[in-house]
Amino acid sequence: MKSQELSQIRNMLQEQGYISDGSIAMSIFLAMRLEKPLLIEGPAGVGKTEIAKVMAKALKTDLIRLQCYEGLDSTHALYEWNYQHQLLYLKMQEEKGKDVKALEETIFSDKFLLKRPVLQAITHTKKPVLLIDEIDRADEEFESFLLEVLSDWQVTIPEIGTIKATHKPQIILTGNRTRELSEALRRRCLYLWIDYPDFEKELAIVKAKVPEADAKLGQQICAFMKELRELKLEKTPGISETIDWARALASMHLTHLDKQIVEETLGVVLKDWQDIRHTQDALSELLEKTGVVSRIG
């Protein structure tokens, strides 16, 4: 039964164009079976965020995304009161002779509540996928705020009280390890590390995402990317850059790599001028390792 369900999950991902492996399929299976959050870490651009998007599509449910950043607090993640609406309502009721004190309880109700991503997920009408993206960009105070959601599937609003999840959301957290996450947060999650893919997996991804690319071109692109990642770069390119590069070269109807076209399109793959300069210096050697030395002009 377990192997059948794992196959279903792998097929579910593949149908959405996501090439997975055993550890990815198992992590998703356990997260869904145990109804636990899944923390996914790895280098930028290896497909962490895509897992949440694919799950939402495959499960035919809504994806609710919270993009984390430095300084993010609960008001932007959980809720805000619509103060302008509240003041306007109070003014209108005062003109009608209503008692202001009696109205104070009324204005702190769902009618005046602006739901942010976490509260949207908790109160959703069906089980959504909640993506908490790049959690390591937020600070430790925000992590502490999340603990109640991750362990008890509830949030507390001082003016209203505790709100429990209508349907437990499937929570996916991603991180690039820009800082170390707290042990308290890690304990509440299952864990998955996604690294840069090997040649075979990356080639399968290119074939799935860029079917118009020439077969030999796809092989050379993946071989080049494998060698490129061995260089000491400031921003190592991920799978997303490989896909962008394959699409760019396929759009020009190219069937193979050569030195000139690689030099002219490095800006698709690399996003740092020092990385581009370093790669240009090592380009002949990279192309030789890639197997296209005969095409170097």
Buried (B, 14 or more C-beta within 10 A) or exposed (E): EEEEEBEEBBEBBBEBEBBBEEEBBBBBBBBBEEEBBBBBBBBBBBBBBBBBBBBBBBBEBBBBBBBBEEEBEBEBBBBBBBEEEBEEBBEEBEEEEBEEEEBEEBBBEEEBBEBBBBBBBBBBEEBBBBBBBBBBBBBEEBBEBBBBBBBEBEBBBEEEEEBEBBBBBBBBBBBBEEEEBEEBBBEBBBEBBBEBBEEEBBBBBBBBBBEEBBEEBBBBBBBBBBBBEEBEBEBBBBBBBBBBBBBBBBEEEBEBBBBEBBEEBBEBBBEEEEBBEBBBEBBEEBBEBBBBEEBBE
